[in-house]
Amino acid sequence: MDEIQLDICDTCCPASLQLVERGLFPCAPLYPTLAVEMDLLDLVSTLFMVEAPNITGWSDTLTEFLGKRSYYLGGVVRTLF
């Protein structure tokens, strides 16, 4: 977890816009106090699309998530979509 400081101007440079430009999703449209990385949201959304009650669903999701970012786990490379 990191803390960042923002110079905020509500009319020209709101906090939410600055966070999105840094690859973060703000928890509120005005004066957010928390933000989540877009990559983490992508992982979670992919997981919920293919979630299964077993380790295969999690493994396939993680493989797909990392493959989109040019990281590959050992074994066969497959795509879910």
N, C-alpha and C positions, 0 to 999 in steps of 0.2 A: 504494500500500500504506500503510495506516495502522496505528498501534499504539494500542491502548486499554488502560486499566487497569480491572480489575474488583475489587470487594470480594466475596470468595467466602466463603460459608458452605455447607459440604457438605450440611447438612440442610435449610436453608430457602431458600437462593439459590445453587444450583450455577452454575458458569461456563457450562456448556452451555445452561442455561435462559436466562440473561442474554443470551447471544449470539443465541439464537433470537428472543427478544423484540426485539432490535435489527435483525432481518432478516438475520442471519448464520447460516450452517450450520457448526457446530463440526466439527473434524477428528477429535475423539475425545469419547466421552461423559463422561470424567472428565479434568480438567486439560488441556483443549485448548490447543495452542500456535499453532494456525492456524485461521482460519475463512474461509469463502467467502460472498459475497453471494448471497442466494436468487435474485435476478434473473439472476445469471450462471448458476446451476444451471438456471434455467428456459430460458435461451437455449440452453445445451448440450443439454438434454433434447429441446427442440423440434428442434434441428439433427439429432440422431441419429434422430429419428422420420422425418424427411423428407430425410435426407442423400442427395445424388446426386453422382456424380463429375463435376459441372460447376458452373458459376457460377450457374445458375438455381436449384439447390437451396439454395445459400447465400443468394442474394438473396431468395428467397421466405421463408426462415427469418428473416432479419433484418427483412424487412418485417412479418412476423407478430409477431415479438417487440416491435418498436417500436410497432406498431399497438395491441397490448394496453395499452400505456402512453401512448396518445393522441399518439404521434409518427407522422408520416406522411412518407414519402419521396415525391418527385415521381413522377407517373405514376399508373397505375391502382391503386386500393386493392382487394386481394383477401384472402380468408381461406383458410387451409389446412384448418381444421377446422370 
